[in-house]
Amino acid sequence: MGGVCGQDGGEAHDRRPPHRATRRDKESHRMTATDRPTVAVLGTGIMGAAMARNLAAAGLPVRAWNRTRAKAEPLAEDGVRVTGTAAEAVEGADVVLTMLYDGDTVLDVMREAAPALRPGTLWVQSTTAGTELTGRLAAFAREHALEFYDAPVLGTRKPAEDGQLTVLAAGPEAGRATLAPVFDAVGSRTVWTGEDGAEGSASRLKLVANNWVLAVTAAAGEVLALAQALGVDPRSFFDLIEGGPLDMGYLRAKSALVLDGKLTPASFAVATAEKDARLITAAADRGGVRLDLAEATANRFARATAQGHGEEDMAAAYFASFEEKTAD
C-alpha cells in the first residue's frame, strides 16, 4: 500500500471544466482495449508491487508509480516501466489501478494524474478507502469521465505475490471483459457485487470481511498474552482445539508469527490494520450500530504502534497486552 498518507483538499488544481466523454469517446476507447490492456499501477507498497509484477508476468504492459520512487525501481527488473510521475504512468493507459494507503491519498494522487487521464479509462480503485471516501472517489471519476470500479481485494503479502487474491468488484458490465485479464493476473477469484461502483458495495463487503480478520488477529494476540500470564504453554491450547470446531488455520498462522518471532516483513502492518479498524468503526457509526470489539481492536493496534510495532505484522498487536515492549 505504497505512498504516504495525504490530506484531502486545499491544494490548487486545474479549474477548467473537465472534458465530458461522449459516447464516441467511450466507444473509441473501448475499441483500443485489447486482451492485453495497458495498466498503470499507482502505489507500489506490499500489495501494489506484487500486483504489478503479476500483471507484467501475465504479459500485460504495465507502468508503475510510487511517491518514493526507490520503492518502485525494483519492478523494472520484472518488465514494469517505472515512471517519475503519476501523470506519466496513466497517460494512454487503458486501466488505472490505485493501491495506496487510504482514500485521501488516492484522491490526491488522482488529482496529480488528472491532466493525463483519458476519458473512458477504467479506474480500478483497490485501496481500502471505506464507504465515505469511495463516494467521493466515484464523484472524481464522474468529473473526469472515468469508468469507476470499486475493487478492493482480500489477501495479504503472500496471496498478492502468488496472484491468489480475491477481488471484490463493482462496476459497469461494459468494461468487465477488458478487466478480466487484469483481475485474473492478480487474483484467483473475482466476486462481482454490483454494477455501480459509486454505491460502494464491494468496499462495504470488504469492511465486513476485514472486521472478522482483525478481530481474529486481536483475539490470537490476547490468547497468547493470557497463556503467558497464567503460565500456560500456548501450544497446549492449540493441541486442545486441534481438529475441532474452534480450530482455525488463521489463528495458528498469526500466533506462529509471534511465537517464532517472524513479525517482519509484515504481511499486513499494524499501522495499516489500525487504519482499517477505524474505517470499520466509522462505517458502523454511520449505520447506527455499535461495534465494541472493533473499537477495542483499533485501540490495541494503536497501542502496539505507539510501542514501536507499527511496521510489523498486525499479529504484533499481541504486545498491546503488556505495558512494555516485550518478545517474551
C-alpha positions in Angstrom: 0.0 0.0 0.0 2.6 2.4 -1.2 2.7 6.1 -0.9 2.3 8.4 2.0 -0.8 9.4 3.8 -2.2 12.5 2.1 -4.6 15.2 3.3 -7.7 15.9 1.3 -8.5 19.4 0.0 -6.8 22.7 -0.1 -4.4 22.2 -2.9 -4.6 24.2 -6.2 -5.5 22.2 -9.3 -6.8 22.8 -12.8 -10.1 24.7 -12.6 -11.0 24.3 -16.2 -14.3 22.4 -16.8 -13.5 18.7 -17.1 -13.9 17.0 -20.5 -17.1 15.1 -20.7 -16.8 11.9 -22.6 -19.2 11.5 -25.5 -20.5 8.0 -26.5 -18.0 8.2 -29.4 -15.1 8.9 -26.9 -16.0 5.9 -24.8 -16.6 3.6 -27.8 -13.3 4.6 -29.3 -11.5 3.9 -26.0 -13.1 0.5 -25.7 -12.0 -0.4 -29.2 -8.4 0.2 -28.2 -8.7 -2.0 -25.2 -7.5 -5.5 -26.2 -6.9 -8.7 -24.4 -3.7 -7.0 -23.2 -4.8 -3.7 -21.8 -2.1 -1.3 -20.7 -2.3 -1.0 -16.9 -1.0 1.9 -14.7 -0.4 0.9 -11.1 -0.3 3.8 -8.7 1.2 2.7 -5.4 3.8 0.0 -5.1 3.8 -1.0 -1.5 3.4 -4.6 -0.3 0.3 -5.1 -2.3 0.8 -2.8 -5.3 4.3 -4.1 -6.1 3.1 -7.7 -6.1 0.1 -6.9 -8.3 2.3 -5.0 -10.8 4.7 -8.0 -11.0 1.9 -10.4 -11.6 0.3 -8.2 -14.3 3.7 -8.0 -16.1 4.2 -11.7 -15.7 0.8 -12.2 -17.4 2.0 -10.3 -20.4 0.2 -7.0 -19.8 2.1 -3.8 -20.5 2.5 -2.2 -17.0 3.6 1.2 -15.8 4.1 1.8 -12.1 4.5 4.9 -10.0 5.1 5.4 -6.3 5.6 8.5 -4.3 9.0 7.2 -3.1 10.4 6.1 -6.5 13.1 3.9 -4.9 10.4 1.5 -3.8 9.1 1.1 -7.3 12.5 0.8 -9.1 13.0 -3.0 -8.4 9.9 -3.6 -10.6 11.9 -2.6 -13.7 13.6 -6.0 -13.5 10.2 -7.6 -13.9 9.4 -5.7 -17.1 7.4 -2.9 -15.5 8.0 0.6 -16.7 8.6 2.8 -13.7 7.6 6.4 -14.1 8.6 9.6 -12.3 5.0 11.0 -12.0 1.5 9.6 -11.7 0.5 11.6 -14.8 3.2 9.8 -16.8 2.0 6.4 -15.6 -1.6 7.0 -16.6 -1.0 8.6 -19.9 -2.6 6.4 -22.6 -3.4 3.6 -20.1 -6.5 1.5 -20.6 -6.7 0.7 -16.9 -5.6 2.7 -13.9 -5.2 0.6 -10.7 -4.8 2.5 -7.4 -3.4 0.7 -4.4 -2.4 3.4 -1.9 -2.6 3.9 1.8 -6.0 5.4 2.1 -8.8 7.3 0.3 -7.4 10.7 0.8 -4.1 9.7 -0.6 -5.9 8.2 -3.6 -7.7 11.4 -4.3 -4.5 13.5 -4.0 -2.7 11.2 -6.4 -5.5 11.1 -8.9 -5.7 14.9 -8.9 -2.0 14.9 -9.8 -2.6 12.4 -12.6 -5.8 14.2 -13.9 -4.1 16.2 -16.8 -3.1 12.9 -18.4 -6.3 10.8 -17.7 -8.1 9.8 -20.9 -11.9 9.9 -20.9 -13.3 6.4 -20.7 -10.3 5.0 -18.9 -11.2 2.2 -16.5 -10.3 3.1 -12.9 -9.9 0.1 -10.6 -9.8 1.5 -7.1 -8.3 -1.2 -4.9 -7.3 0.8 -1.9 -9.3 0.1 1.3 -10.8 3.5 1.4 -14.0 2.9 3.4 -17.5 3.8 2.5 -17.5 7.6 2.7 -14.3 8.2 0.6 -15.5 5.7 -2.0 -18.4 8.0 -2.8 -16.0 11.0 -3.2 -13.7 9.0 -5.4 -16.6 7.9 -7.6 -17.5 11.6 -7.9 -14.0 12.4 -9.1 -14.3 9.7 -11.7 -17.6 11.2 -13.0 -15.9 14.7 -13.2 -13.1 13.3 -15.3 -15.3 10.9 -17.4 -13.6 7.7 -16.0 -15.3 4.4 -15.7 -15.2 3.7 -11.9 -14.7 0.2 -10.5 -14.8 -0.2 -6.7 -12.4 -3.1 -6.4 -10.8 -3.8 -3.0 -9.0 -7.1 -2.6 -8.9 -9.8 0.2 -5.5 -11.1 1.0 -2.1 -10.1 2.3 1.5 -10.3 1.1 1.8 -14.0 0.2 -1.5 -14.2 -1.7 -0.7 -11.0 -3.5 2.7 -12.3 -4.5 1.2 -15.6 -5.7 -1.6 -13.9 -7.6 -4.1 -15.5 -5.3 -6.1 -12.5 -4.1 -9.8 -12.4 -4.0 -11.1 -9.4 -5.9 -14.3 -7.8 -4.8 -15.6 -5.6 -7.6 -18.5 -3.4 -8.5 -18.7 -1.5 -11.8 -20.3 -1.4 -15.3 -20.7 -4.6 -17.2 -19.3 -3.0 -20.3 -15.7 -2.9 -19.1 -15.5 -6.3 -17.4 -14.1 -8.1 -20.4 -11.2 -5.6 -20.5 -10.7 -6.1 -16.8 -10.8 -9.9 -16.9 -7.1 -10.4 -17.7 -6.2 -7.8 -15.0 -8.2 -9.5 -12.3 -7.1 -12.9 -13.4 -3.5 -11.9 -13.1 -3.7 -10.6 -9.6 -6.4 -12.9 -8.1 -7.7 -16.4 -8.1 -11.4 -15.3 -7.8 -13.4 -12.3 -8.7 -16.7 -11.6 -6.8 -18.9 -9.0 -8.5 -21.1 -7.2 -6.0 -22.9 -4.7 -8.3 -22.8 -2.6 -11.5 -22.4 0.8 -9.9 -19.0 1.3 -8.2 -20.2 4.6 -6.7 -22.6 2.6 -4.4 -19.5 1.1 -2.7 -21.0 -2.4 -2.4 -17.5 -4.0 -2.8 -16.0 -1.7 -0.2 -18.8 -2.4 2.2 -18.3 -6.1 1.8 -14.5 -5.6 2.3 -15.1 -3.8 5.6 -17.3 -6.7 6.8 -14.6 -9.2 5.9 -11.8 -7.1 7.4 -13.8 -6.8 10.7 -13.6 -10.5 11.0 -9.9 -10.7 10.1 -8.9 -8.0 12.5 -11.0 -9.4 15.3 -9.4 -12.9 14.9 -5.9 -11.3 14.8 -6.6 -9.4 18.0 -8.0 -12.4 19.7 -5.0 -14.5 18.8 -2.7 -12.0 20.5 -4.9 -12.0 23.6 -4.9 -15.8 23.8 -1.1 -15.8 23.7 -0.8 -13.0 26.3 -3.3 -14.7 28.6 -1.4 -18.0 28.3 1.8 -16.2 29.2 0.2 -14.6 32.2 -1.2 -17.9 33.5 1.9 -19.9 32.8 0.2 -22.0 30.2 2.1 -23.3 27.2 0.1 -21.9 24.2 0.8 -25.0 22.2 -1.3 -26.9 24.7 -4.2 -24.7 23.8 -3.6 -25.5 20.1 -3.5 -29.2 20.9 -6.8 -28.9 22.8 -8.7 -27.4 19.9 -7.0 -29.3 17.1 -9.4 -30.7 14.5 -12.5 -29.3 16.3 -14.9 -26.5 15.5 -12.8 -24.0 17.5 -9.7 -24.7 15.4 -8.7 -22.2 12.7 -5.8 -22.0 10.3 -5.7 -18.2 10.5 -5.4 -18.3 14.3 -2.5 -20.7 14.1 -0.8 -18.7 11.4 -0.9 -15.4 13.2 0.1 -17.0 16.5 3.1 -18.6 14.9 4.4 -15.2 13.7 4.5 -14.1 17.4 5.8 -17.4 18.8 8.5 -17.8 16.2 9.5 -14.1 16.2 8.7 -13.6 12.5 6.8 -10.4 12.5 8.8 -8.9 9.7 8.5 -8.5 6.8 4.8 -7.7 7.5 2.1 -9.3 5.5 -0.2 -6.6 6.7 1.2 -3.9 9.0 -0.1 -3.0 12.5 -0.5 0.7 11.5 -2.5 -0.2 8.4 -4.7 -2.6 10.4 -5.5 0.3 12.7 -6.4 2.5 9.8 -8.8 -0.2 8.5 -10.3 -0.7 12.0 -11.1 3.0 12.2 -12.8 2.8 8.8 -14.9 -0.1 10.1 -16.0 1.7 13.3 -16.7 4.9 11.3 -18.9 3.0 8.9 -20.7 1.3 11.8 -21.4 4.6 13.4 -22.9 5.9 10.2 -25.0 2.8 10.0 -26.3 3.3 13.6 -24.7 0.2 15.1 -22.1 -0.1 17.9 -19.1 -2.4 17.5 -17.4 -2.7 20.8 -14.9 -5.3 19.7 -13.9 -3.3 16.6 -13.3 -0.2 18.7 -11.2 -2.2 21.2 -9.3 -3.8 18.3 -8.5 -0.4 16.8 -7.2 0.7 20.2 -5.0 -2.4 20.5 -3.4 -1.7 17.2 -2.9 1.9 18.2 -1.1 0.9 21.4 1.1 -1.6 19.5 2.0 1.2 17.1 2.9 3.5 20.0 5.2 0.8 21.3 7.1 0.8 18.0 5.4 -2.1 16.2 3.6 -0.1 13.6 5.5 -1.6 10.6 5.5 -5.2 11.9 2.8 -7.7 11.0 -0.6 -7.0 12.6 -0.1 -10.1 14.8 2.2 -7.8 16.8 -0.9 -6.3 18.4 0.0 -9.1 20.9 2.4 -6.6 22.5 -0.5 -4.2 23.3 -1.3 -6.6 26.2 1.8 -5.5 28.0 3.0 -2.2 29.5 6.4 -2.5 27.9 7.6 -3.8 24.6 8.5 -7.5 25.1 9.2 -10.5 23.0 8.6 -13.0 25.8 
